[in-house]
Amino acid sequence: MAKQQDTKKLFENLSGAGKSIGVLTSGGDAQGMNAAVRAVVRMGIYVGAKVYFIHEGYQGMVDGGDNIEEASWESVSSMLQVGGTVIGSARCKEFRSHEGRLKAAHQLVKRGITNLCVIGGDGSLTGANLFREEWSGLLEELVQQSLIDEEAAQNNSELHIVGMVGSIDNDFCGTDMTIGTDSALHRIIEVVDAIMTTAQSHQRTFVLEVMGRHCGYLALVSALACGADWVLIPEMPPEDGWEEHMCQKLSENRADKKRLNIIIVAEGAIDCHNKPITSNHIKELVVSCLGFDTRVTILGHVQRGGTPSAFDRILASRMGVEAVLALLEASDSTPACVVSLCGNQAVRLAVGLLRGRSFENNLNTYKLLSYHKADSELPNSSFNVAVLNVGAPAAGMNAAVRSAVRVGITEGHKMFAVNDGFEGFYKGQIKEIKWGDVAGWTGQGGSILGTKRTLPAKHLDKIAEQIRIHNINALLVIGGFEAFECLLQLYEARTSHEDFCIPMCMLPATISNNVPGTDLSIGADTSLNAIVETCDRIKQSASGTKRRVFIIETMGGYCGYLASVGGLAAGADTVYIYEEPFNIRDLQSNVEHLTEKMKTGIQRGLVLRNENSNENFTTDFICQLYSEEGKGVFDCRKNVLGHMQQGGAPSPFDRNFGTKIAAKAIQWISRKLKESYKDGKVFANTEDTACLLGMRRRTMAFQPVVQLKDETDFAHRIPKEQWWLKLHPLMKILAKYKTSYDVSDSGQLEPVTRIRPKKAD
């Protein structure tokens, strides 16, 4: 309780009264920039500051006039789902000169703007940093030229700058994802998935050129997410002879009855002599060497287009609020910083340079999965590892299985697939699975292996017998809350069944994101995108009609993750979840709040309700209540999203997350197998040999399932503490509610060291 009071007091101390914040977008546009602008404006107004749009980036700051306009709460309404940047962006040569920066300083001082939030790429943020360093000198010049007086110089003596990286290239060090990257990957993967069907029909090879002059992130991650045969990026120039190597690989894949080849090339790809590698050169190479029917597709500005993904909206909203907090906390000694995300943790970084750890992780995973050595070249571990899915299907499960199978084979293990979860296990539905069997699995939704909710407790003898028959030495279980319960039951059965004394690992895969020990689960991102896309369409359906409120029911059992985080991404006015009990007075207050908003320029309202949020206040009841109370102001519609939330094809995030997390799990299993192999057999009975691999804030951690028992509310199938509840007040603030916001978890300023990718082997 004491901590809560301290936190609240700290938030109340961060008043923006008397402060003015300018927000601008600069450089190339990126999807999600509007969500960031919206969050800065609403959080700024919430803390009592004046917020100004600076239209057309630095050009607008230099020119002043109507380009600098005070923002209101309503002026950012309906911005969340719009791609690009509605306040405009421009490259500005003038700002690069001293005279241009002097003009810009004059325009800001005229309006008392001494806090700047810059959303842009590396160049935009470097320019902002230089502007800040010169600020006091610029003010002196303005006084000397009699453009401002001494009092104005004194009142505006400090300029504080906070940046957010809006760049589809994801080329900023110290951050895992920049605003726009995830949406750009969505565009690329949509095209790749569409191209794959035509390529298979005609046995074609497709060369796809994606953006990335200096950074190959988009090319690399899209290659991971679609299982491309070859990828060429600026950071990894291929050695001499790469042409023969690539053609040999393509030829081998065709010989394995693969009907298509996908080659992804970044626009800035080069060879080891610094010569560009173009998509047309690759096409000519494949045609002349192999005679394959080959086509080139250059994606171009499609990658910048379209609506932002759920991930980008949430990232931009979180970072926008964090940027305002950073500006309020800034002092004269605080350097210009960038707010960003590292793992699942908000961080503040001094303005730095290219390439973070996320890139290297992706590169290593791609190398593991893409090069299939001949059986004679592989190590022979003589271990058998079984993979199975448990619980409801989740998009990304298949990508995880594919990754586990291929990494297991490269580690020298025999990999076994179990159909239909533990039900299939005790029935003996177990067979060896080879490298080629999992080709093309990354883009498939649901579970190809089949999945059931059956728990092993009633079938322990039969499962133990199957482990003996197939000589299974380790288990990888991919699934949701049931998978967690399964691993617990097998761990506890070790005392009566020695067959379960083998390394066991669980990967969280559930749309509900209700598994203890992890911030994120495979499948939840795809589900959020399905919810957000539906909310966008529903809101759009009301345009041109009278004012309307939509009540939308989401899945998740007792876990309010989908409703709460989906509400933040879709711009909901209210969200009802089990974790935050509510009564009839709260409902009445929410209706009144929405009615007041509807009397202004707001046309549409959005209310999300988690399916098990309250036994008596059902979706029907809430819809009828809003309909009755809103008479004369708005009418009401309801929508139960149901199983469409499980999504179709997995999102790029879920493909990539499933791929990387499964690779990490198999490497852990290999280590545990070596450690526990004694006297010709595997014997593993310690707590740390039955683990869940989850993302905790900034790290991926293996946690013994037995230790997670105390963190779990088994009756409601949720963790006792859920990190995303800290985002719930954010949604309320952005919907114009007064609430207390916990700032104890906000990012701390960290130094950034320059990281260069190691030269490829």
C-alpha positions, -999 to 999 in steps of 0.1 A, spaced: 0 0 0 28 24 9 44 18 -26 11 26 -42 8 59 -23 44 69 -32 37 61 -68 5 82 -69 23 111 -52 51 109 -78 25 111 -106 8 141 -91 41 159 -88 46 156 -126 24 185 -135 25 200 -170 9 233 -159 25 263 -176 45 240 -200 41 238 -238 49 207 -258 55 207 -295 50 174 -314 63 168 -349 69 138 -373 100 140 -395 117 120 -422 101 91 -439 66 83 -427 58 51 -407 26 35 -397 18 41 -360 32 77 -361 -4 90 -356 -10 68 -326 22 83 -311 10 119 -319 -24 111 -303 -8 97 -272 15 128 -268 -14 152 -273 -38 135 -249 -12 127 -222 1 163 -225 -34 178 -221 -41 153 -193 -12 166 -172 -22 202 -179 3 212 -206 -5 230 -238 3 208 -268 11 221 -303 11 202 -336 41 212 -357 29 204 -393 54 193 -420 82 184 -397 112 207 -393 101 227 -423 69 237 -404 90 246 -374 113 269 -396 83 285 -414 60 289 -384 27 305 -390 -2 281 -394 22 252 -393 23 255 -355 -12 249 -342 -25 242 -307 -40 207 -304 -72 198 -286 -85 165 -273 -109 161 -302 -83 170 -329 -67 136 -325 -99 116 -325 -101 89 -352 -63 91 -358 -53 58 -343 -62 36 -373 -48 60 -400 -15 51 -416 13 76 -424 12 109 -405 -17 133 -406 4 162 -394 27 158 -424 64 151 -427 91 167 -449 128 165 -454 141 200 -445 175 212 -459 170 246 -442 170 231 -407 204 216 -414 218 252 -416 225 274 -386 202 301 -401 173 276 -404 177 265 -367 178 302 -357 144 307 -374 130 275 -358 141 287 -324 124 321 -329 91 303 -339 92 282 -307 101 310 -284 72 331 -298 48 304 -285 67 294 -254 74 259 -266 104 245 -247 95 208 -249 98 190 -282 87 155 -290 102 143 -323 89 112 -340 113 102 -368 144 83 -379 180 85 -368 187 117 -388 157 135 -374 167 127 -338 204 136 -344 191 170 -358 170 175 -327 200 168 -304 221 194 -323 193 219 -319 192 214 -282 230 217 -279 229 251 -297 198 264 -279 214 289 -255 236 303 -283 205 306 -306 186 326 -279 216 349 -275 216 356 -312 179 363 -312 183 388 -284 212 405 -302 190 408 -333 162 422 -312 139 394 -323 132 385 -287 139 403 -254 159 392 -224 128 381 -205 117 358 -233 152 343 -234 152 338 -196 117 322 -197 127 298 -225 162 291 -214 160 253 -215 149 232 -244 140 196 -236 139 170 -263 125 134 -263 124 113 -294 105 83 -306 119 62 -334 94 61 -363 112 40 -390 101 9 -409 138 -1 -411 142 -8 -374 177 6 -375 181 22 -340 204 7 -314 191 -3 -280 156 -9 -292 139 -41 -303 112 -25 -324 107 9 -339 73 24 -347 62 12 -382 84 -19 -385 58 -44 -375 32 -29 -399 58 -30 -427 64 -67 -420 26 -72 -422 26 -57 -457 55 -78 -468 41 -111 -454 7 -104 -469 24 -101 -503 46 -132 -497 17 -153 -487 -2 -143 -518 27 -149 -541 33 -184 -526 0 -197 -540 8 -185 -576 44 -197 -573 33 -232 -563 8 -234 -591 36 -228 -617 67 -241 -600 81 -206 -600 110 -188 -583 101 -154 -569 127 -127 -561 112 -101 -536 129 -68 -531 121 -51 -498 132 -17 -484 164 -14 -464 192 6 -480 215 3 -449 196 -21 -427 184 -56 -437 160 -61 -408 128 -62 -429 144 -87 -454 158 -109 -426 127 -111 -405 104 -116 -434 127 -144 -446 124 -159 -411 86 -154 -411 80 -171 -445 108 -196 -446 125 -181 -476 152 -202 -493 178 -173 -495 181 -138 -481 206 -111 -491 212 -81 -467 237 -53 -465 250 -65 -431 260 -99 -444 277 -95 -478 281 -130 -492 316 -144 -500 328 -151 -535 311 -181 -550 278 -173 -534 260 -176 -567 268 -213 -571 260 -219 -534 226 -203 -538 217 -221 -570 227 -254 -555 204 -247 -525 175 -239 -548 181 -270 -569 182 -292 -539 149 -278 -527 133 -285 -560 146 -321 -559 129 -324 -525 96 -319 -543 93 -282 -532 74 -264 -560 85 -229 -553 115 -209 -542 114 -175 -525 145 -153 -524 143 -120 -504 167 -92 -511 171 -59 -493 174 -29 -517 209 -21 -502 223 -57 -505 260 -58 -515 286 -85 -521 320 -87 -504 335 -63 -529 308 -36 -521 291 -41 -554 253 -39 -553 233 -71 -556 201 -63 -575 169 -83 -578 173 -84 -616 208 -98 -613 195 -126 -591 167 -133 -616 192 -136 -645 214 -158 -624 186 -183 -615 174 -183 -651 209 -188 -667 221 -214 -641 189 -234 -634 165 -225 -661 137 -219 -635 107 -197 -644 116 -167 -623 97 -134 -615 108 -102 -597 85 -83 -573 96 -49 -559 75 -40 -530 85 -4 -527 62 21 -509 36 -6 -503 56 -13 -472 50 21 -457 13 20 -465 -19 7 -449 -32 8 -414 -9 3 -385 -8 -31 -369 -20 -37 -333 16 -40 -321 25 -6 -336 -5 11 -321 3 -2 -287 40 5 -290 33 41 -302 7 47 -275 30 34 -247 60 54 -261 39 86 -265 29 86 -229 64 77 -218 77 106 -239 55 131 -220 66 117 -187 103 120 -198 97 157 -208 80 164 -174 109 148 -155 137 165 -176 160 190 -159 187 212 -174 212 184 -170 191 157 -187 204 148 -222 181 145 -252 167 109 -251 148 84 -271 120 64 -255 117 29 -268 110 -8 -260 135 -34 -250 119 -68 -247 87 -57 -230 103 -29 -209 101 8 -217 136 23 -218 151 58 -223 182 60 -244 207 88 -252 204 95 -290 227 68 -305 235 48 -336 228 17 -356 218 -19 -349 207 -36 -317 206 -71 -302 173 -81 -319 190 -80 -353 218 -104 -343 193 -129 -327 173 -130 -359 204 -135 -380 216 -164 -359 181 -181 -359 179 -177 -397 213 -194 -402 201 -223 -379 169 -229 -398 178 -223 -434 208 -245 -442 200 -282 -442 232 -302 -441 234 -338 -454 227 -365 -427 264 -375 -429 275 -340 -418 251 -338 -388 262 -347 -353 245 -379 -339 233 -373 -304 213 -406 -302 186 -386 -283 149 -387 -293 128 -355 -287 90 -353 -290 70 -322 -298 33 -317 -292 6 -291 -290 -18 -288 -261 -50 -267 -256 -68 -244 -280 -51 -237 -314 -30 -204 -315 -15 -188 -346 23 -193 -346 22 -229 -331 32 -243 -365 61 -219 -369 73 -230 -334 70 -267 -343 89 -262 -376 117 -243 -358 119 -270 -330 121 -298 -356 148 -282 -377 170 -270 -348 166 -304 -332 178 -321 -364 208 -297 -367 216 -306 -330 217 -343 -341 185 -354 -324 157 -376 -339 126 -355 -337 91 -371 -331 58 -354 -337 28 -362 -315 -7 -357 -330 -36 -345 -309 -17 -335 -277 -16 -359 -248 -47 -378 -261 -27 -387 -291 4 -394 -269 -13 -421 -248 -29 -436 -280 5 -439 -296 0 -413 -324 38 -406 -325 60 -407 -355 94 -394 -366 93 -360 -384 120 -349 -409 134 -316 -421 112 -315 -453 80 -325 -434 77 -290 -419 84 -270 -451 59 -242 -455 45 -244 -419 54 -209 -407 25 -192 -425 -1 -218 -415 -27 -208 -388 -41 -232 -362 -22 -264 -353 -12 -289 -381 -2 -315 -355 -37 -313 -340 -42 -302 -304 -65 -313 -276 -72 -301 -240 -67 -336 -225 -45 -335 -194 -21 -365 -188 -31 -372 -151 -56 -400 -160 -33 -417 -186 1 -416 -169 7 -453 -173 -1 -453 -210 20 -422 -216 50 -437 -197 46 -468 -218 47 -448 -251 79 -429 -238 95 -464 -233 83 -477 -267 96 -447 -287 126 -442 -264 116 -405 -259 144 -386 -240 129 -351 -239 96 -333 -244 87 -300 -259 51 -289 -252 36 -259 -270 3 -246 -257 -16 -225 -232 -27 -229 -196 -35 -266 -201 1 -271 -213 13 -255 -181 -9 -279 -161 3 -308 -181 39 -301 -174 31 -297 -137 13 -331 -136 42 -348 -154 68 -332 -130 47 -343 -100 44 -379 -115 82 -383 -115 81 -398 -80 59 -427 -93 71 -429 -129 108 -428 -136 99 -424 -174 90 -388 -167 125 -380 -154 135 -364 -187 140 -328 -197 107 -311 -204 101 -276 -217 69 -256 -223 64 -228 -248 34 -205 -240 10 -204 -270 -25 -190 -264 -45 -161 -277 -56 -153 -241 -20 -146 -229 -30 -161 -195 1 -183 -188 22 -175 -157 59 -168 -162 57 -149 -194 46 -114 -206 37 -126 -241 24 -159 -256 25 -171 -292 -8 -163 -309 -18 -133 -288 -5 -108 -313 -25 -124 -342 -56 -123 -320 -51 -86 -311 -48 -78 -349 -80 -97 -356 -98 -77 -328 -83 -43 -340 -92 -50 -377 -128 -58 -367 -131 -28 -344 -118 -6 -373 -144 -20 -397 -171 -17 -371 -162 20 -364 -161 27 -401 -195 12 -406 -209 40 -385 -194 68 -405 -220 89 -422 -247 76 -398 -259 92 -365 -238 89 -334 -233 52 -325 -217 32 -297 -205 -4 -302 -203 -30 -274 -178 -57 -284 -173 -90 -265 -138 -105 -266 -125 -139 -256 -99 -147 -230 -118 -166 -202 -111 -146 -170 -80 -130 -184 -87 -94 -197 -55 -91 -218 -73 -92 -252 -100 -67 -241 -77 -43 -223 -47 -42 -247 -71 -45 -277 -90 -16 -263 -58 5 -261 -50 -4 -298 -85 2 -311 -91 34 -291 -118 21 -268 -138 45 -245 -143 18 -218 -131 -17 -212 -147 -42 -187 -124 -69 -174 -126 -95 -146 -94 -82 -130 -110 -48 -123 -144 -54 -106 -171 -30 -115 -207 -23 -103 -238 -6 -116 -226 29 -104 -194 24 -125 -216 15 -155 -237 45 -150 -207 68 -147 -192 53 -180 -225 59 -198 -226 95 -186 -189 100 -196 -196 87 -231 -228 108 -234 -208 139 -227 -181 130 -253 -208 123 -279 -223 158 -274 -190 172 -287 -176 164 -321 -171 126 -314 -192 104 -337 -185 69 -324 -180 51 -292 -163 17 -286 -168 -4 -254 -150 -37 -250 -161 -64 -226 -141 -95 -217 -164 -126 -219 -160 -135 -182 -157 -100 -168 -189 -102 -148 -215 -130 -144 -245 -107 -142 -235 -77 -163 -236 -95 -195 -229 -81 -230 -266 -80 -236 -273 -62 -203 -245 -36 -210 -259 -30 -245 -294 -25 -232 -282 -1 -205 -262 20 -229 -292 20 -254 -316 32 -227 -294 58 -211 -280 72 -245 -315 78 -260 -315 110 -280 -277 112 -280 -265 79 -296 -278 44 -304 -261 11 -296 -250 -20 -314 -233 -52 -300 -209 -76 -316 -196 -109 -302 -163 -116 -319 -161 -153 -311 -136 -177 -327 -125 -153 -354 -102 -139 -328 -80 -170 -331 -70 -154 -364 -62 -170 -397 -25 -168 -409 -2 -159 -380 11 -123 -378 48 -116 -385 54 -111 -348 39 -145 -339 58 -163 -367 91 -147 -356 84 -151 -318 74 -188 -322 105 -194 -344 130 -178 -320 115 -191 -288 114 -227 -301 150 -226 -313 160 -214 -278 140 -242 -262 156 -269 -282 191 -256 -274 182 -257 -237 169 -293 -241 202 -303 -258 222 -289 -228 199 -306 -203 201 -339 -221 240 -338 -220 239 -329 -183 215 -356 -173 230 -385 -194 247 -410 -171 254 -447 -174 238 -450 -208 205 -433 -200 188 -399 -194 178 -392 -158 165 -357 -150 145 -352 -118 155 -317 -106 131 -287 -107 152 -270 -133 146 -298 -159 109 -291 -162 107 -255 -173 86 -228 -190 104 -205 -214 88 -170 -213 96 -134 -219 100 -115 -186 104 -78 -192 137 -76 -210 149 -113 -210 138 -147 -221 139 -169 -190 136 -206 -183 115 -210 -151 108 -243 -133 70 -249 -136 68 -260 -99 81 -226 -89 54 -209 -109 26 -227 -90 26 -200 -63 22 -173 -89 -9 -189 -104 -47 -185 -97 -57 -220 -108 -95 -214 -103 -95 -185 -128 -66 -198 -149 -46 -166 -147 -13 -154 -131 -19 -137 -98 1 -107 -111 -3 -95 -147 21 -69 -162 -4 -55 -187 -27 -42 -159 -3 -13 -158 -14 -5 -194 -51 -4 -183 -49 32 -168 -32 43 -201 -63 33 -220 -84 53 -196 -62 84 -198 -64 83 -236 -102 80 -233 -104 111 -212 -109 95 -177 -91 108 -146 -72 80 -131 -40 73 -112 -11 61 -134 18 41 -120 50 57 -132 73 36 -110 79 13 -140 87 41 -165 120 38 -183 153 50 -168 179 68 -190 205 44 -202 237 49 -222 239 34 -257 271 20 -270 276 17 -307 270 -19 -318 282 -31 -352 271 -65 -365 299 -90 -365 311 -100 -400 293 -132 -411 313 -164 -412 
